[in-house]
Amino acid sequence: MPISSVIKINRGATKKPTIAPDPEISTREDERKYEGIAAAEDAAVGEAEEATAAEAEVTSAVEEAEEAQETRDQRDLALVTSKHEYLFGRFDMQMKLVPGNSAGTVTTFYLSSQGAGHDEIDFEFLGNSSGNPYTIHTNVYAQGKGDKEQQFRPWFDPTAAFHTYTIVWNTQRIIFLIDNIPIRVFESSGVPFPNRQPMRVYASLWNADDWATQGGRVKTDWTKAPFTASYMNFNADANMVGPDQTSENNNQAWSTQGLDAAGRNRIRWVHANYMIYNYCTDNSRFPAGLPPECKTSKLRIFFNMGGCHVSMGAATPSSGCYLTPQIQS
């Protein structure tokens, strides 16, 4: 579903945009008090009434466009949000990130509920100076507690073309995918897990140069503004909940989706070649012991690198370069 927004960013705004508590956001000036709310248009017409509710409902405020664009300079933040809340589903967004010198910027696609004990599932893309790669930052919050970061380098140029970023969220697990390649799985496995609070879908572009690029050492170069990230073809195949309408279908493929053998091989390939941080291996961060979800796996997997060579320019993992796992119980 095409959505569009053009917003200016405040140079002094170095925190994640405030999420408006209102279930509907209009264009009236008296409602613009919610910082960072970018307009988006409900482009659903005709057949959209028969399409998914997510395709039919995005906050309406600007002219329909072929792709969503979020632009920021030194005067404001940008945030677009779905009107509806969802409890489990599959969420896809095509994105093209800020090109060139994107240091200090953070482009996002995420789900979040409201309140201090909120749940959240994050895709965040941390910019970098020209010639250096983005950092793909993922996190999961359950009942207000996050600290479950995993980070990756892209194996493609995320600024040259649109790529599809997907969050699958069901009662058993959360799966992060890029172009249908899984990069992370977070299992419920008896640990705090987002399974009770409905969440909205958000997309944003904001300034975080106090931490986003090389730990905050590289700041946003405002002479390069405006910074533009593009979104298009948002789709939610999901259970919609709310006071006016509820749709639930747990027979969809996403409701039990996990990883098959090919998916497991692909995630191993990503982890072995492109993972740059995993909280589950950061013993210095957790001196009292790693979080319980880091200890629940029944198998320890060691990768046999063998003679595998991976090209950084490869669009997708080569079938001849999958790593062979050596599994120990």
C-alpha positions in Angstrom: 0.0 0.0 0.0 1.6 3.3 -1.0 2.0 5.8 1.8 3.8 9.1 1.8 5.2 11.6 4.3 7.7 14.5 4.2 8.8 15.8 7.6 11.6 18.1 8.8 13.8 17.1 11.8 14.9 19.1 14.8 18.7 19.1 15.1 18.3 18.9 18.9 15.9 16.0 18.8 18.1 13.1 19.7 15.6 10.6 21.1 13.2 8.2 19.5 10.0 9.9 18.3 7.2 10.1 20.8 4.4 7.7 20.0 1.0 9.4 20.0 -1.5 7.7 22.4 -4.5 8.6 20.2 -5.8 5.7 18.2 -6.5 8.0 15.3 -4.2 10.9 14.2 -5.7 13.6 12.0 -4.2 16.6 10.3 -5.7 19.3 12.6 -3.1 21.7 13.9 -4.2 21.2 17.5 -3.4 17.5 17.2 0.1 18.1 15.8 1.4 18.4 19.4 2.6 14.8 19.2 6.2 15.2 18.2 7.4 13.3 15.2 4.0 12.2 13.8 4.2 12.2 10.1 1.2 12.1 7.9 0.3 9.1 5.8 -2.6 8.5 3.5 -5.2 5.8 3.4 -5.0 5.0 -0.3 -7.5 2.2 -0.1 -10.2 2.6 -2.8 -12.5 0.1 -4.4 -10.9 -3.3 -4.1 -9.0 -2.3 -1.0 -12.2 -2.9 0.9 -11.7 -6.5 0.2 -7.9 -6.4 0.8 -6.3 -6.7 4.2 -7.2 -4.1 6.7 -3.5 -3.1 6.9 -3.6 -2.2 3.2 -6.7 -0.2 3.6 -5.8 1.7 6.8 -2.8 4.0 7.3 -3.1 7.4 9.0 -4.4 9.8 6.4 -2.9 13.3 5.9 -1.0 13.7 2.6 -1.5 13.1 -1.1 -1.1 9.5 -2.2 2.3 8.7 -3.7 4.0 5.8 -5.4 6.3 5.3 -2.5 6.5 6.6 1.0 9.2 9.1 1.7 10.4 10.4 5.0 12.7 13.4 4.8 14.3 15.2 7.6 16.4 18.3 8.0 17.1 20.3 11.2 13.5 21.1 12.1 11.4 18.1 13.0 11.1 14.3 13.2 9.2 11.8 11.0 6.9 9.0 12.1 4.1 7.3 10.4 1.8 4.8 12.1 -1.0 2.4 11.3 -4.5 3.3 12.5 -5.2 -0.3 13.7 -3.6 -2.5 16.3 -2.6 -6.1 15.7 -2.1 -9.2 17.9 0.2 -11.5 15.9 0.7 -11.6 12.2 3.1 -11.1 9.3 4.2 -7.6 8.5 6.1 -6.6 5.3 7.6 -3.3 4.3 9.7 -2.4 1.3 12.3 0.1 2.2 15.2 2.0 0.6 17.5 3.6 3.2 19.2 7.1 3.3 22.0 7.1 0.7 25.4 8.7 1.0 26.5 10.1 4.4 23.7 8.8 6.7 25.8 9.0 9.9 23.6 9.8 13.0 20.4 8.8 11.3 18.2 5.9 12.3 15.5 4.6 9.9 13.0 2.2 11.5 10.2 -0.3 10.9 8.8 -1.7 14.1 5.7 -2.8 16.1 4.9 -1.3 19.5 2.2 -1.2 22.1 1.7 1.7 24.5 2.7 2.4 28.1 5.6 1.8 30.5 5.3 -2.0 30.3 5.1 -1.9 26.5 6.0 -4.6 24.0 8.0 -3.8 20.9 9.6 -5.6 18.0 12.3 -3.5 16.3 14.0 -3.3 12.9 16.3 -0.2 13.1 18.9 0.8 10.5 21.8 2.8 11.9 23.4 5.1 9.3 27.1 5.5 8.7 29.5 7.8 6.9 29.8 7.4 3.1 31.5 4.2 2.1 30.8 2.4 5.3 28.0 -0.1 5.8 24.7 0.3 7.6 24.1 -1.6 10.9 20.9 -3.6 11.0 19.8 -3.4 14.7 17.1 -5.7 16.0 15.5 -5.8 19.5 12.6 -7.3 21.3 10.8 -5.7 24.3 8.5 -7.7 26.5 6.6 -6.0 29.3 8.9 -3.0 29.1 12.1 -4.9 29.1 14.4 -4.9 26.1 18.2 -5.5 26.1 17.9 -8.2 23.5 19.9 -6.7 20.7 21.4 -8.5 17.7 23.1 -6.5 15.0 24.1 -7.4 11.4 25.8 -5.9 8.4 23.7 -6.1 5.1 25.0 -8.3 2.4 23.6 -5.9 -0.2 23.4 -2.1 -0.7 20.2 -1.1 1.2 20.3 2.4 -0.4 20.4 1.3 -4.1 17.1 -0.4 -4.3 14.0 -1.5 -2.3 14.3 -4.6 -0.1 11.6 -6.3 1.8 11.8 -6.3 5.6 9.5 -8.7 7.4 8.4 -9.4 11.0 6.6 -12.6 11.6 5.0 -12.7 15.1 3.1 -15.6 16.4 2.6 -17.2 19.8 5.7 -19.4 19.5 8.3 -17.0 18.1 9.3 -13.8 16.3 11.2 -14.1 13.0 13.0 -11.2 11.4 13.5 -11.6 7.6 15.1 -9.6 4.8 14.0 -10.5 1.3 12.6 -13.7 2.9 16.0 -14.6 4.3 15.7 -15.1 8.1 18.2 -13.2 10.1 16.9 -13.8 13.6 14.5 -15.9 15.6 13.3 -15.1 19.1 11.5 -18.0 20.8 8.9 -17.7 23.5 10.4 -20.7 25.4 9.0 -19.8 28.8 10.6 -16.3 28.9 8.9 -12.9 28.8 7.4 -12.7 25.3 5.1 -10.2 23.5 1.8 -12.1 23.5 -0.8 -10.0 25.3 -0.6 -6.4 24.1 -1.8 -5.4 20.7 0.7 -3.3 18.7 0.6 -0.8 16.0 3.0 -0.6 13.0 5.5 2.3 12.9 8.0 3.6 10.4 10.2 6.5 11.3 13.4 8.5 10.5 15.1 10.3 13.3 18.3 11.7 14.6 20.3 9.6 17.1 23.8 10.8 16.6 24.5 10.5 20.3 24.8 6.7 19.9 23.8 5.5 16.4 27.0 5.7 14.5 30.2 4.2 16.0 28.8 4.7 19.5 28.1 8.4 18.9 31.6 9.3 17.8 30.4 10.2 14.3 27.7 12.9 14.3 25.1 13.9 11.8 26.4 16.2 9.1 23.5 18.6 8.6 25.1 20.1 5.5 24.0 16.8 3.8 20.3 17.4 4.8 17.6 16.6 3.9 18.0 12.9 4.6 15.4 10.7 2.8 14.3 7.1 3.4 11.7 5.6 1.2 8.9 3.1 2.0 6.4 1.3 -0.1 4.1 -1.8 -0.4 3.4 -2.1 3.3 1.3 -5.2 4.0 0.0 -6.8 7.2 -1.5 -10.3 7.1 -2.5 -10.1 10.8 -5.1 -10.4 13.5 -6.6 -6.9 13.8 -8.0 -5.9 17.2 -9.8 -2.8 18.5 -13.0 -1.5 19.8 -14.6 -1.1 16.4 -13.4 -4.2 14.6 -11.7 -7.5 15.3 -10.4 -10.0 12.8 -8.7 -13.2 13.8 -7.5 -16.0 11.6 -5.0 -18.3 13.3 -5.1 -20.7 10.3 -2.7 -18.4 8.3 0.7 -19.8 7.5 2.4 -17.2 9.8 0.5 -18.5 12.9 2.8 -21.5 13.1 5.7 -20.4 11.0 9.1 -21.5 12.0 12.3 -22.3 10.0 12.5 -25.3 7.7 15.9 -26.8 6.7 16.6 -24.2 4.1 15.7 -21.4 6.5 18.0 -22.9 9.2 20.8 -23.0 6.7 20.2 -19.4 5.6 20.1 -18.0 9.2 23.4 -19.9 9.9 24.9 -18.3 6.8 23.8 -14.8 8.0 25.0 -15.4 11.6 28.4 -16.7 10.5 29.1 -14.0 8.0 27.1 -10.9 8.9 26.3 -10.9 12.6 28.4 -8.3 14.4 26.8 -8.3 17.9 24.7 -10.8 19.9 23.7 -10.0 23.4 23.6 -13.7 24.2 27.4 -13.9 23.8 28.2 -10.6 25.7 29.2 -12.0 29.1 30.8 -8.7 30.2 27.4 -7.0 29.8 25.7 -9.6 32.0 28.2 -10.4 34.8 25.4 -12.2 36.9 24.7 -14.5 34.0 23.3 -14.4 30.5 19.5 -13.8 30.1 17.5 -17.1 30.4 16.5 -17.1 26.7 20.2 -17.4 25.9 20.4 -20.7 27.8 17.2 -22.4 26.6 18.6 -23.9 23.4 19.0 -27.7 23.7 21.7 -27.7 21.0 25.0 -25.9 20.7 25.9 -25.3 17.1 29.5 -25.0 15.9 30.1 -24.0 12.3 32.6 -25.8 10.2 33.9 -23.0 8.0 35.7 -25.4 5.7 36.5 -23.8 2.3 33.5 -21.6 2.2 34.0 -18.2 0.6 31.3 -15.6 0.6 31.2 -12.5 -1.6 30.1 -9.3 0.2 28.4 -8.4 -3.1 26.2 -11.5 -3.3 22.5 -10.6 -3.4 21.6 -13.9 -1.7 23.5 -16.7 -0.1 24.9 -19.2 -2.6 23.6 -22.7 -2.2 27.2 -24.0 -2.4 28.3 -21.9 0.5 26.0 -23.0 3.3 27.9 -23.8 6.4 27.9 -27.3 7.8 26.8 -27.4 11.4 28.4 -29.7 13.9 25.8 -30.3 16.5 26.5 -31.2 20.1 23.8 -31.9 22.8 
